Structures are given as C-alpha cells and as structure tokens.
Amino acid sequence: MFRNGFRGFVSQMPPVTKNLILINVIVWAVEAIFPRFGNTIIRVLGLHYVGASQFNPIQIFTYMFVHASTNPWHLLFNMFSLWMFGSILERVWGSKRYIFFYFVCGIGAAFVQEIVWACTWMHEYIDGIAGLNGLTYSHMKEIVDQALSQNEAGFMNAITAFKNNFVTIGASGAVYGLLLGYAFVFPNQPLYLFFIPYPIKAKYMMIGYGLIEFFLGFNANDSVAHFAHLGGMLFGIIILLYWKKKGTLRGGSFY
C-alpha cells in the first residue's frame, strides 16, 4: 500500500519538478554512498569563484544540482520547497515557462555570488592571514600589496589556493526565486512557518525572507550563500515584474 501510495504521489508531480528533485536526490545519494567521489563532484560541479583555477563556466549551471552529503537538511529543505511551491507554479505557468524561470533564478544567483566574491575575497584573505601572523589588517595589507606588485611566487600560489576555497552548492538560489514567484502569483495565500501556529500571507513571508537574508548576508559568519539567495530573488523579481506588466503572470507567453 505504501509503495502504491508513493508511486501515486510521484506520478502526480508535474514533470519538470519531479525530474529536478530526482536529479538532486541522485547526485546527493552518490555523494553519500561514495564519499571520495562526492568530494570530486563538489570540486568539479560546485560553483567556484571565477578568478579561481578550478572555475569552469558550466558550474554556473551544475552547482544547482549538488548538495553536501554531510548536510541532508539542506537538500531536504530545498526539495520540500521545490515540491511544495514548484509543483503549483509549474501547473500555473506550464513546464517551459517554469523551467525557464527556475534556471534564470539559479544562474542569476550564481552571478550575484560571483560579484560578492570578487568584492570580498581580498579582504577575507588579508583578514585571515593578518590574524595568523599577529599583524594588524593595515600592516598585512601593505605586505600583500607589495608582494602582489612584485609578483612573488609564494604569495601568488597562496592566493591561488585560497581562491579555490570559495565554493557554493545547492538549489537554494533557484528555490528562493520560486518562493518569490509563488508570492507574486498568490500574494494573499496563507502560509505557515514551523512552530508558528498563525498564518502569514505569502507576500509578507517573502518580504521577511528577503530582509532576513539581507541582514544575514552582511552580519552572519557562516558558510551559507545568503547573497546567492538574494540573487535568485533579484533575477526572479525582474522576470515577474515583466510578466505582470504584460499581464501574463498567471500564464501565457513569457517573451
């Protein structure tokens, strides 16, 4: 009975959403079963900083299908949100428009993350090695600037290795775009957060999510790509406003 119920549940999912979830789960399962190969998947398919030696343009697309096997909650949250909101949007928009929106948001998130890295990698490098060497930030910056101007091999190799540490993986950027898309199409639909028994309209929940991500992007000291989430929402809102202006927010041509 459970098997039949599960098959029925899967068969009722619209095709793009179903296949996106399937690909993400398969990649994660391979990482979990074969940890060494999993590290290779992250290194090859995860999004690296464009200035890093391990960057490959295809990573702007492939990073959306990779989640760390050590953090199943990241995968579960993204796939649950993809199923919950993506299924509805795919039925409203149709598969072609839906997958277009999904990938634009995901790729847009990657571009925003690249911009953030370009603006911050040098600061993070200097700040890190200053502490290790017991120097002030300004003193360390002078040393680094001089070493870079003289193209010292030791510093250049260290910086190359440092840049390769910037890696982002996961479907979160695209998923945040879907959350925003849902709020645009169904702005007054009540939603519930875990452990909060009161409904919140979708439009207000998405505003709250955006503000939280913006705050965390500047203040949180963690490995979460908060600006990538905002990037997915930014590119999403550009498309949604265009569709709204054309009067095709709930379906029709997306050109």
C-alpha positions as CSV (number, residue, x, y, z in Angstrom):
1,M,0.0,0.0,0.0
2,F,2.8,2.4,0.9
3,R,4.6,1.6,-2.4
4,N,1.5,2.3,-4.4
5,G,0.8,5.5,-2.4
6,F,4.3,6.7,-3.0
7,R,4.1,5.9,-6.7
8,G,0.8,7.7,-6.9
9,F,2.3,10.7,-5.2
10,V,5.3,10.8,-7.5
11,S,3.2,10.3,-10.6
12,Q,1.0,13.3,-9.7
13,M,4.0,15.6,-9.6
14,P,4.4,17.8,-12.7
15,P,7.3,16.5,-14.9
16,V,9.9,19.3,-14.5
17,T,9.6,19.5,-10.7
18,K,9.7,15.7,-10.5
19,N,12.9,15.5,-12.6
20,L,14.6,18.3,-10.8
21,I,14.0,16.6,-7.5
22,L,15.1,13.3,-8.9
23,I,18.4,14.6,-10.2
24,N,19.2,16.4,-7.0
25,V,18.5,13.3,-4.9
26,I,20.5,11.0,-7.2
27,V,23.5,13.3,-7.0
28,W,23.3,13.6,-3.2
29,A,22.9,9.8,-2.9
30,V,26.1,9.2,-5.0
31,E,28.0,11.6,-2.8
32,A,26.7,9.9,0.4
33,I,27.5,6.3,-0.9
34,F,30.9,7.2,-2.4
35,P,32.4,10.0,-0.2
36,R,35.6,10.3,-2.2
37,F,33.7,10.6,-5.5
38,G,31.4,13.0,-3.7
39,N,34.3,15.3,-3.0
40,T,35.2,15.2,-6.7
41,I,31.6,16.1,-7.6
42,I,31.7,19.2,-5.4
43,R,35.1,20.2,-6.7
44,V,34.1,19.8,-10.4
45,L,30.4,20.7,-10.4
46,G,30.2,23.2,-7.4
47,L,30.4,26.9,-8.3
48,H,33.9,28.3,-7.8
49,Y,35.0,31.9,-7.9
50,V,35.5,33.0,-11.5
51,G,39.1,34.0,-10.6
52,A,40.0,30.6,-9.2
53,S,41.9,27.9,-11.1
54,Q,39.1,25.4,-10.5
55,F,36.4,27.6,-12.0
56,N,34.5,26.2,-15.1
57,P,31.7,28.2,-16.7
58,I,29.5,25.1,-16.7
59,Q,29.5,25.3,-12.9
60,I,27.1,28.3,-13.1
61,F,24.5,25.6,-14.1
62,T,25.7,22.4,-12.4
63,Y,26.1,23.8,-8.9
64,M,22.3,23.8,-8.6
65,F,22.2,20.0,-8.5
66,V,24.8,19.5,-5.9
67,H,24.3,19.4,-2.1
68,A,26.8,18.3,0.6
69,S,26.1,14.7,1.7
70,T,27.1,15.8,5.3
71,N,24.1,18.2,5.5
72,P,20.9,16.4,4.4
73,W,18.8,19.2,5.8
74,H,20.0,21.5,3.1
75,L,18.8,19.0,0.5
76,L,15.5,18.3,2.3
77,F,14.6,21.9,2.7
78,N,15.3,22.7,-0.9
79,M,13.5,19.6,-2.3
80,F,10.5,20.2,0.0
81,S,10.2,23.8,-1.1
82,L,10.7,22.8,-4.7
83,W,7.9,20.2,-4.4
84,M,5.6,22.5,-2.5
85,F,5.9,25.7,-4.5
86,G,7.4,24.5,-7.7
87,S,4.6,22.0,-8.4
88,I,2.0,24.7,-8.1
89,L,3.9,27.2,-10.3
90,E,4.6,24.5,-12.9
91,R,0.8,23.8,-13.2
92,V,0.0,27.5,-13.4
93,W,2.8,28.5,-15.8
94,G,3.4,25.3,-17.8
95,S,6.6,23.4,-17.9
96,K,8.5,25.6,-20.4
97,R,7.9,28.8,-18.6
98,Y,8.5,27.2,-15.3
99,I,11.9,25.7,-16.1
100,F,12.9,29.0,-17.8
101,F,12.1,30.9,-14.6
102,Y,13.9,28.3,-12.4
103,F,17.1,28.3,-14.3
104,V,17.2,32.1,-14.7
105,C,16.9,32.4,-10.9
106,G,19.6,29.8,-10.3
107,I,22.0,31.2,-12.8
108,G,21.2,34.8,-11.6
109,A,22.1,33.6,-8.0
110,A,25.4,32.4,-9.3
111,F,26.2,35.7,-10.9
112,V,25.4,37.6,-7.8
113,Q,27.6,35.3,-5.7
114,E,30.5,35.8,-8.1
115,I,30.1,39.6,-7.7
116,V,30.2,39.2,-3.9
117,W,33.3,37.0,-4.1
118,A,35.0,39.5,-6.4
119,C,34.4,42.3,-3.9
120,T,35.3,40.4,-0.8
121,W,38.0,37.7,-1.4
122,M,41.0,40.0,-0.9
123,H,39.6,41.4,2.3
124,E,39.0,37.9,3.6
125,Y,42.4,36.8,2.6
126,I,44.2,39.7,4.3
127,D,42.0,39.5,7.4
128,G,42.7,35.8,7.8
129,I,46.5,35.9,7.4
130,A,46.8,39.0,9.5
131,G,45.4,37.2,12.5
132,L,47.6,34.2,11.8
133,N,50.7,36.4,11.8
134,G,49.7,38.6,14.7
135,L,49.6,41.7,12.5
136,T,47.1,44.5,12.1
137,Y,44.9,44.4,9.0
138,S,46.5,47.6,7.5
139,H,50.1,46.3,8.1
140,M,49.2,43.0,6.4
141,K,47.6,44.7,3.5
142,E,50.8,46.7,2.8
143,I,52.7,43.4,2.8
144,V,50.3,41.7,0.5
145,D,50.1,44.7,-1.9
146,Q,53.9,44.8,-2.1
147,A,54.1,41.1,-2.7
148,L,51.5,41.2,-5.4
149,S,53.1,44.2,-7.2
150,Q,56.4,42.2,-7.2
151,N,54.5,39.0,-8.3
152,E,56.2,36.9,-5.6
153,A,55.7,33.2,-6.3
154,G,54.9,32.3,-2.7
155,F,52.0,34.8,-2.3
156,M,50.7,34.0,-5.8
157,N,50.5,30.3,-5.0
158,A,48.9,31.0,-1.6
159,I,46.3,33.3,-3.2
160,T,45.5,30.7,-5.9
161,A,44.9,28.1,-3.3
162,F,42.8,30.5,-1.3
163,K,40.5,31.4,-4.2
164,N,39.7,27.7,-4.7
165,N,38.2,27.6,-1.3
166,F,35.2,29.7,-2.4
167,V,32.6,27.1,-3.4
168,T,28.8,27.4,-3.5
169,I,26.5,24.4,-4.0
170,G,22.7,23.8,-3.8
171,A,19.4,24.7,-5.4
172,S,18.7,27.5,-2.9
173,G,19.1,30.4,-5.2
174,A,16.6,28.9,-7.7
175,V,14.3,27.8,-4.9
176,Y,14.2,31.3,-3.4
177,G,13.2,32.5,-6.8
178,L,10.3,30.0,-6.7
179,L,9.2,31.2,-3.3
180,L,9.1,34.8,-4.6
181,G,7.2,33.6,-7.7
182,Y,4.6,31.9,-5.5
183,A,4.2,35.1,-3.5
184,F,3.7,37.1,-6.7
185,V,1.1,34.7,-8.2
186,F,-0.7,34.0,-4.8
187,P,0.2,37.1,-2.7
188,N,-2.6,36.6,-0.1
189,Q,-2.3,32.8,0.2
190,P,-1.8,32.0,3.9
191,L,1.4,30.1,4.7
192,Y,2.6,28.6,8.0
193,L,6.1,28.5,9.4
194,F,7.2,25.6,11.5
195,F,6.3,26.1,15.2
196,I,4.2,29.2,14.5
197,P,0.5,28.4,14.6
198,Y,-0.6,31.6,12.8
199,P,-0.9,32.0,9.1
200,I,1.2,34.6,7.3
201,K,0.3,35.9,3.8
202,A,2.8,34.8,1.2
203,K,3.7,38.3,0.2
204,Y,4.7,39.2,3.7
205,M,6.5,36.0,4.3
206,M,8.7,36.6,1.2
207,I,9.4,40.2,2.3
208,G,10.5,38.7,5.7
209,Y,12.7,36.1,4.0
210,G,14.3,38.8,1.9
211,L,15.1,41.0,4.8
212,I,16.5,38.2,6.9
213,E,18.8,37.1,4.0
214,F,19.9,40.7,3.5
215,F,20.7,41.0,7.2
216,L,22.5,37.7,7.4
217,G,24.5,38.4,4.3
218,F,26.2,41.3,6.0
219,N,26.3,40.0,9.5
220,A,26.3,36.2,9.7
221,N,29.7,34.5,9.9
222,D,28.7,31.2,8.3
223,S,29.1,29.3,5.1
224,V,25.6,30.0,3.8
225,A,25.5,31.9,0.5
226,H,22.9,34.5,1.6
227,F,23.6,36.8,-1.3
228,A,23.1,34.0,-3.7
229,H,19.6,33.6,-2.2
230,L,19.0,37.3,-2.7
231,G,20.4,36.9,-6.3
232,G,17.8,34.3,-7.1
233,M,15.1,36.6,-5.8
234,L,16.5,39.6,-7.7
235,F,16.5,37.9,-11.0
236,G,13.1,36.4,-10.2
237,I,11.5,39.7,-9.5
238,I,12.8,41.2,-12.7
239,I,11.0,38.5,-14.7
240,L,7.9,38.6,-12.5
241,L,7.5,42.3,-12.9
242,Y,7.9,42.0,-16.7
243,W,5.3,39.2,-16.8
244,K,3.0,41.3,-14.6
245,K,3.3,44.3,-16.9
246,K,2.5,42.1,-19.9
247,G,-0.5,40.6,-18.0
248,T,0.9,37.1,-18.3
249,L,1.8,36.5,-14.6
250,R,-0.6,33.5,-14.4
251,G,0.3,32.0,-17.8
252,G,0.8,32.7,-21.4
253,S,3.9,33.7,-23.4
254,F,6.9,34.7,-21.4
255,Y,8.6,36.7,-24.2
